[in-house]
Amino acid sequence: MSAKPNQPLPAGHRLPGYRLLSTLARGGFSFVYLAEDDDKAQVAIKEYLPAALSVRTGNALKPSVSDTDAATFRYGLRCFFAEGRVLASVSHPNVVRVLNFFRANDTAYMVMRYESGVTLKQRLLQGNTPLPESWLRRTFAQLLNGLREVHARKLLHLDIKPANIYLREDGTPVLIDFGASRQMLCEENPSLRPMFSPGLAAPEVLADRAKLGPWSDIYSIGATLYACMFLELPPPAAERLAGDRYVPASKAGAGKYSAKLLEIADWCLRLDHMQRPQSVLALQKALLGQGHETTRIPDDPKAVFRWIMGLDSRP
């Protein structure tokens, strides 16, 4: 394929039922646009456009795909639609909401509810200071509610990281970008495999995918929590397997955070998947000190905060 980077569709371009306003983000597999529907409501639209398989330059609307890559490109489209179908069935305030998905311009588009705010990565870079424990407990408690819903539908995220956690203006978190989960369906197409962020992916994601499970996302939750506390990631799992240089959170954060929260981060980051929390519920119970299996963590941020701080006996 050409070395020239793919070009986004221009502002003002019309897709079926939508008009593009601007480009929000671009990556190796897709573009994300800010758009408005026919009722002038703003949405985010993700366009399937893997750079390794397709080229769109100049004023072209349709990507150019070589005969060699055509079958892989089409298979990726089917995976993209599979991701859309699954996410469209998930309706939870802490998971990105998929509203529609369709084909156009010889590719596919996923329409999502537009959220105003910043990513957790942006929050960390802007503040350049570790986040307080009360904020971490409140935010991760709500995020885990959304992840529980995802796992209940037999779906794994597989790329949880600060860049894929969106913080609305009211502070509530939203789990976004399930592209890695979709790409993992494309095992027979190496060109479609995502690049995982070192330090955030569990060992089994990289080396032994037969062991994938909820505990794999939980490892990434632990790595993200670690990043929020220390402004750096733990060593990549591959390096840890070769010779573990991981400095336990319980050591690095002693006196800065509660021993319990630090122990939870270390628990999530164990290399052996069987030694991590085996479910999001188990992690939530540890995080919030709740022991009842049917306890539901409230979605309202004020209610979560009162519960964490012991001001309410129940949500």
C-alpha positions in Angstrom: 0.0 0.0 0.0 1.0 3.6 -0.4 3.1 5.3 2.3 0.8 8.3 2.2 -1.5 8.4 5.2 -5.2 7.9 4.7 -7.2 11.1 4.4 -10.4 11.7 6.4 -13.7 12.6 4.7 -14.1 16.3 4.5 -16.3 18.4 6.8 -19.7 18.8 5.2 -19.7 15.4 3.5 -23.1 13.6 3.8 -23.5 10.0 4.8 -26.9 8.4 4.8 -28.8 10.4 7.5 -25.8 12.3 8.7 -23.6 15.3 7.9 -19.9 15.3 9.0 -18.8 18.3 11.0 -15.1 17.5 11.8 -12.6 14.8 12.4 -12.3 13.8 16.1 -9.7 11.1 16.0 -7.7 8.9 13.6 -5.9 5.6 14.1 -4.5 2.7 12.3 -7.9 1.1 11.8 -10.4 3.9 11.6 -11.4 7.6 11.6 -13.9 9.0 14.1 -16.0 12.0 13.1 -18.2 14.5 14.8 -21.5 14.6 12.8 -25.1 15.6 13.1 -28.2 13.7 12.2 -31.2 15.0 10.3 -32.6 16.4 13.6 -29.3 18.3 14.2 -28.4 16.0 17.1 -24.6 15.5 17.4 -23.2 12.0 17.1 -19.8 10.4 16.7 -19.2 8.2 13.7 -16.4 5.6 13.4 -15.3 4.7 9.8 -13.7 1.4 9.1 -10.5 2.2 7.2 -7.5 0.0 8.2 -4.3 1.7 6.9 -2.6 -1.6 6.3 -5.2 -2.7 3.8 -6.6 0.5 2.2 -5.6 3.9 0.8 -7.7 7.0 0.5 -6.0 10.1 -0.7 -6.9 13.5 -2.2 -10.6 14.1 -2.8 -11.5 10.4 -3.1 -14.5 9.1 -1.0 -14.0 5.4 -1.5 -10.8 3.6 -0.3 -8.6 1.9 -2.7 -8.0 -1.8 -1.8 -5.6 -4.0 -3.8 -6.7 -7.4 -5.0 -4.3 -9.0 -2.6 -5.9 -7.3 0.4 -9.5 -7.4 -0.8 -10.5 -10.6 1.0 -8.9 -9.5 4.3 -10.6 -6.1 4.0 -14.0 -7.7 3.5 -13.5 -10.0 6.4 -12.6 -7.0 8.6 -15.8 -5.4 7.5 -17.8 -8.4 8.7 -16.0 -8.2 12.1 -16.7 -4.5 12.3 -20.4 -5.2 11.8 -20.2 -8.0 14.4 -18.8 -5.5 16.9 -21.6 -3.0 16.1 -24.3 -5.6 16.5 -23.0 -6.6 20.0 -22.5 -3.1 21.2 -25.9 -2.0 19.9 -27.4 -4.5 22.3 -25.6 -3.0 25.3 -27.4 -0.1 26.9 -25.5 1.1 30.0 -24.4 4.6 31.1 -20.8 3.5 31.4 -20.4 1.9 28.0 -20.3 3.7 24.6 -23.8 3.6 23.1 -24.0 2.4 19.5 -27.0 3.9 17.7 -26.6 2.7 14.2 -24.2 1.0 11.7 -24.4 1.0 7.9 -22.4 0.6 4.7 -21.4 3.5 2.4 -18.3 4.5 0.3 -17.3 0.8 0.0 -16.7 0.6 3.7 -18.7 0.7 6.9 -19.7 3.2 9.6 -20.7 2.9 13.3 -22.8 5.7 14.8 -22.3 6.3 18.5 -23.8 8.8 21.0 -21.5 11.8 21.2 -20.1 12.5 24.7 -18.6 15.8 25.7 -15.5 15.6 27.9 -11.9 14.2 27.8 -10.2 10.9 28.0 -8.6 9.7 31.2 -5.3 9.9 29.3 -5.9 13.6 28.6 -6.9 14.2 32.2 -3.6 12.6 33.4 -1.5 14.6 30.9 -3.3 17.9 31.7 -3.0 17.5 35.5 0.4 15.7 35.5 -0.3 14.7 39.1 -1.5 11.4 40.7 -5.3 11.2 41.1 -6.7 11.1 44.6 -8.0 7.9 46.1 -11.6 9.1 46.5 -11.7 10.0 42.8 -10.2 6.7 41.8 -12.6 4.6 43.9 -15.7 6.6 42.7 -14.7 6.5 39.0 -13.5 2.9 38.8 -16.6 1.7 40.7 -18.8 3.2 38.0 -16.5 2.0 35.1 -16.7 -1.6 36.5 -20.5 -1.4 36.4 -20.2 -1.0 32.6 -17.5 -3.7 32.2 -19.8 -6.1 34.1 -22.5 -5.5 31.5 -20.0 -6.1 28.7 -18.8 -9.4 30.2 -22.4 -10.5 30.9 -22.8 -10.4 27.1 -19.8 -12.7 26.6 -17.7 -9.9 25.2 -14.2 -8.8 26.3 -12.8 -5.4 25.7 -9.1 -6.4 25.6 -7.7 -2.8 25.2 -8.7 -1.0 28.4 -6.4 1.9 29.0 -6.5 5.6 29.9 -7.1 6.6 26.2 -10.1 4.3 26.0 -11.9 5.6 29.1 -13.8 8.8 28.4 -14.8 11.2 31.2 -17.9 13.1 30.7 -18.1 16.7 31.8 -19.9 15.5 35.0 -17.0 13.1 35.7 -18.8 9.9 34.9 -16.6 7.4 32.9 -17.5 5.7 29.7 -15.7 2.7 28.3 -15.0 3.3 24.6 -13.3 1.7 21.5 -14.0 -2.0 21.4 -11.9 -2.4 18.3 -9.4 -4.8 19.9 -12.3 -7.1 20.9 -13.5 -7.0 17.3 -10.1 -7.6 15.8 -9.5 -10.6 18.0 -12.3 -12.3 16.0 -10.0 -11.9 12.9 -7.3 -14.3 14.1 -6.7 -15.7 10.6 -5.9 -12.3 9.3 -2.6 -11.0 10.8 -3.0 -7.7 9.0 -6.1 -7.0 11.1 -4.6 -7.7 14.5 -4.4 -4.6 16.7 -1.3 -3.3 18.4 -1.7 -3.6 22.2 -0.2 -0.9 24.5 2.8 -2.2 26.3 2.3 -2.3 30.1 -1.5 -2.5 29.8 -2.2 -5.8 28.1 -2.4 -9.0 30.1 0.2 -11.7 29.4 -2.4 -14.1 27.8 -3.5 -11.4 25.4 -0.1 -11.5 23.8 1.0 -15.1 24.3 -1.7 -17.5 25.2 -5.2 -16.5 24.0 -6.7 -19.8 25.0 -6.6 -18.3 28.6 -8.5 -15.1 27.8 -11.3 -14.2 30.1 -12.7 -11.5 32.4 -9.4 -11.6 34.3 -7.7 -10.3 31.1 -9.6 -7.1 31.2 -9.1 -6.9 34.9 -5.3 -6.9 34.4 -5.8 -3.8 32.2 -7.9 -2.2 34.9 -5.1 -2.8 37.4 -2.5 -1.3 35.0 -4.8 1.7 34.4 -5.2 2.2 38.1 -1.5 2.0 38.5 -1.0 4.7 35.9 -3.5 6.9 37.7 -1.5 6.5 40.9 2.1 6.7 39.7 1.8 8.5 36.2 3.6 5.5 34.6 2.7 2.1 33.4 3.9 -1.2 34.9 6.5 -3.0 32.9 5.1 -4.8 29.8 3.9 -8.2 30.5 6.4 -9.8 28.0 9.2 -8.3 30.0 7.7 -9.4 33.3 7.5 -12.9 32.1 11.2 -12.9 31.1 12.3 -11.3 34.4 9.8 -9.5 36.6 11.0 -5.9 37.5 7.5 -4.8 38.6 7.6 -2.6 41.6 4.5 -3.5 43.6 2.0 -0.7 44.1 1.9 -1.6 47.8 5.6 -0.6 47.9 5.6 2.3 45.5 2.6 3.9 47.0 3.0 3.2 50.7 1.9 6.2 52.6 0.3 7.8 49.6 -2.8 5.6 49.2 -4.5 3.2 51.5 -2.9 -0.3 51.8 -6.2 -1.8 50.6 -6.3 0.1 47.3 -2.6 -0.7 46.6 -3.1 -4.4 47.3 -6.0 -4.4 44.9 -3.8 -2.9 42.1 -1.2 -5.6 42.8 -3.9 -8.3 42.8 -5.1 -7.2 39.3 -1.6 -7.2 38.0 -0.6 -10.7 38.9 1.0 -12.6 35.9 -0.9 -15.8 36.6 -4.4 -15.2 35.4 -5.8 -17.6 38.0 -4.4 -15.4 40.8 -6.3 -12.3 39.7 -9.9 -11.4 40.5 -11.9 -13.9 38.4 -14.8 -11.5 37.8 -15.5 -7.8 37.8 -17.9 -8.4 40.7 -15.1 -9.9 42.8 -13.0 -6.8 42.0 -15.9 -4.4 42.8 -16.5 -6.2 46.2 -12.8 -5.7 47.1 -12.7 -2.1 45.8 -15.8 -1.1 47.8 -15.6 -3.5 50.7 -19.0 -5.0 49.9 -19.6 -8.7 50.5 -23.1 -9.3 49.2 -23.3 -11.0 45.8 -26.5 -9.1 44.7 -25.2 -5.7 45.6 -25.6 -3.3 42.7 -23.2 -0.3 42.7 -25.2 2.8 41.9 -24.6 4.7 38.6 -25.2 8.1 40.1 -21.7 9.6 41.0 -23.0 11.3 44.2 -24.5 8.1 45.4 -21.4 6.2 44.7 -19.3 8.7 46.6 -21.6 8.7 49.6 -21.5 4.9 49.6 -17.7 4.7 49.3 -17.2 7.2 52.1 -19.6 5.3 54.4 -22.2 8.1 54.5 -25.0 5.7 53.3 -25.3 2.1 54.4 -26.7 1.0 51.1 -27.0 2.5 47.5 
